[in-house]
Amino acid sequence: MRTSYIVMICTSAILQRRLVISAFQLGAPYATTTTTTSRRTFTSSIILSAKTEGGGGSGGRSSAAVTDKDLLSKTTGNNAQIASLLDTNPPKGTRDFYPPDMRLRSWLFSQWRSVASLYGFSEYDAPVLESESLYTRKAGEEVTQQLYNFVDKGDRNVALRPEMTPSLARMVMAKKGGLSLPLKWFSIPQCWRYERMTRGRRREHYQWNMDIWGVDGIQAEAELLSAMVSFFKNVGLSSEDVGIKVNSRGVIAEVLMELGVPQEKFAATCVLVDKLEKVPLDAIQGELEELGLEKSTIEKLTSVLTNKSIESISAVLPPDSQAIQQLSQLFTLCKSYGIEDWILFDASVVRGLAYYTGVVFEAFDRKGVLRAIAGGGRYDKLLETFGGDPTPAVGFGFGDAVIVELLKERNILPSFEGSGFDTVVFAMSDDLYGVAVEVASKLRAEGQTVDLILEEKKAKWAFKYASRIEAKYVVIVASDEYANGEVTVKDMSLGEQKAVKINALEQWAKDL
Ligand code: HAM
C-alpha cells in the first residue's frame, strides 16, 4: 500500500514543483516574495491552482495557460475539464493567504493585540454582514457609495461591512445602557469597500480598531494616540518614519458658526472639505451648491485650514475657541506620554467620514509616498443618529495594507518564509515509521511543534526539506541507533549531530 502511495506522490511532486512556484511568483496578499514549497499531497485543488500564475492574491490578474495539458488530463481525469473553466484568481481586489502570507498576517495581528491589551482594551467582534441601513448616511461620504450591498433571500437589504464603527455603535446600543462605561474595546475586522484599487487600497482589508466610549475629555484621544505610537515603536518604526497629524473639526464648526452656516450642514461640509484635499474646488462646485454653501464660504474655510500651527489658526478663530483649548490640552498630554515627536497639528486633516465631531487624526508616512496609514477621531453624536442616548466616543481604524508596504520599504519586515516549526522527525526506513510516530508524539507532548515526514524519504531529502522550512532540529530514526535505543538529533543552526536515548527525549526537549 505504501509503495503505490509513493508512486502517486512522485507524480504529484513533479507537478507541485512547477505549480507551487507559479502560485507564489506574482502578488501575494502583502506582495511578499517567497519560494516556500507546498507540503500538500496530490489533490485536484492543486491542479486547479495551476491554471493561472499568481493565483495568490494579486486579484483578478489574468493568467498564463496550463503548460502541460496532457499531463494534467492523465493525472486528473474529469478535473482537467473543470480546470479549463475555473478562474483560480480570487475576486478582484481580494486576497488568498498562503501559509507565508498567513504567518505575516498572524504576526501583524499579534502586534496589534499585544498593544491593545497593554492599554487595557478588550476584544470584540461582529458579523461581516450587516443591515445596509447601518451605513446609509446622507452626507455624501465615499464609503457609503462603495458598499458591497445586496438583497438577501429573505428580501432584506444587507451589506458587507465597510468599517467597524457602526457595528460597534449597534452593539453598544443593543445593551440599552447595560454596559458599564467607559469601555475600551478593540477588534480586527475584515472590511469590504468597492474601491478604486491603488497602492495600499484594496476591496477588502483587515482593520485594527481601537475605541473608547463614555469619555468626553481629550484624555481618551491622547491614550489612543499613545497606543498607536506604541505599535509603531514595537514594529521598529520611529518618529522619523511616521507622523500623526491632528486637527479638530471643532475648528470647522466655529468658522461655520461665524459665517452663519446652519449646524445641520456641518457633517456634509466636513465631507466636502475632505474631498478638497484630492479634487479641485471647481470639481465639487455642484455638490457645494446642493448643500447651499457659497463658494466664498468654502474659500474662507480652505484658507483657515491651510494653517499648520495652533498659534496661527488661533489668530483667525474666536479668542475663547473651545477647539483650540482642546487641541492645546491634547498636545500638552502628548508631551506627558513622551510622544510629542510623533504628533503635529495640521488644520487640513478633516477625514472623510461624516460622523466625526471633534478631534480627528491621521498617521502618515513622512516620506509622503504612501496613503494614510491609519485614521480616526471623535464621534460623539453617532449613537444619537441611530436613536440612542448621547454617548461620547473616539477611536481609530488602522489597515493592514499600508503598514506592511511601509515595513517592507524600510526593510524591517521580519521574514515569514520559515515554517516556525521546531523539529522534523523522519524514519530512515518503512519498518521504523512506528518509532518515528512515537518519537513525534513524545516531542509534541512536551509542546514542540513537529513536522513528521509521512513518506519514506532519503536522509538527504529530509535535511534539505528541514532547512527549507527552517526547522530548528531534525530527529532521525535509523536502524543502528534504534538497536541501541537511540535516535540522532541534528541541531540545524549549529550543524551538530548527537545521539539521544529515546527514553530521554522528553528531557532533551525540556532542556532546550
Ligand atoms: P477610515 O479612515 O475609513 O476610518 O479607515 C481607517 C484606515 O483603514 C485607513 O487609514 C486605512 O489604513 C484603512 N483602509 C480603509 N480603506 C481601505 C482599503 N480600501 N484598503 C486598505 N486599507 C483601507 C474608518 O474606517 C473608521 N471607522 C475608523 C474609526 C474607528 N474611527 C473611529 N473608530
Residues whose N, C-alpha, C, O or C-beta is under 5 A from the ligand:
A	BS01	HAM	E163 M164 T165 R193 E195 G200 R201 R202 H205 Q207 N209 M210 D211 A372 I373 A374 G375 G376 G377 V394 G395 F396 G397 F398 G399 A401
